[in-house]
C-alpha cells in the first residue's frame, strides 16, 4: 500500500498493484485497473517512486539493476 493525498488534503492508502496508468492533466490522475480514477496532490514522479518502493518491499522488483550483459 502507498500513502497518497487527495486534493482536499485527505490522506489515504492505495494498493499499488491496482494502478494501471498515471497521468498529469495538470493534476496527477491515477487510473485504476477497475476503471476508477483518483486525483492526487503528489506528482507523477512522486507516485512512481512510492510504487517502486512498494514493489521492492514485497519483492516484485529487485533493489539493484544489472547493466548491459552483466550476469551475477
Residue, then its C-alpha position, 0 to 999 in steps of 0.5 A: x500500500x502507498x500513502x497518497x493525498x487527495x486534493x482536499x488534503x485527505x490522506x489515504x492508502x492505495x494498493x499499488x498493484x491496482x494502478x494501471x496508468x498515471x497521468x498529469x492533466x495538470x493534476x496527477x490522475x491515477x487510473x485504476x485497473x477497475x476503471x476508477x480514477x483518483x486525483x492526487x496532490x503528489x506528482x507523477x514522479x512522486x507516485x512512481x517512486x512510492x510504487x517502486x518502493x512498494x514493489x521492492x518491499x514485497x519483492x516484485x522488483x529487485x533493489x539493484x539493476x544489472x547493466x548491459x550483459x552483466x550476469x551475477 
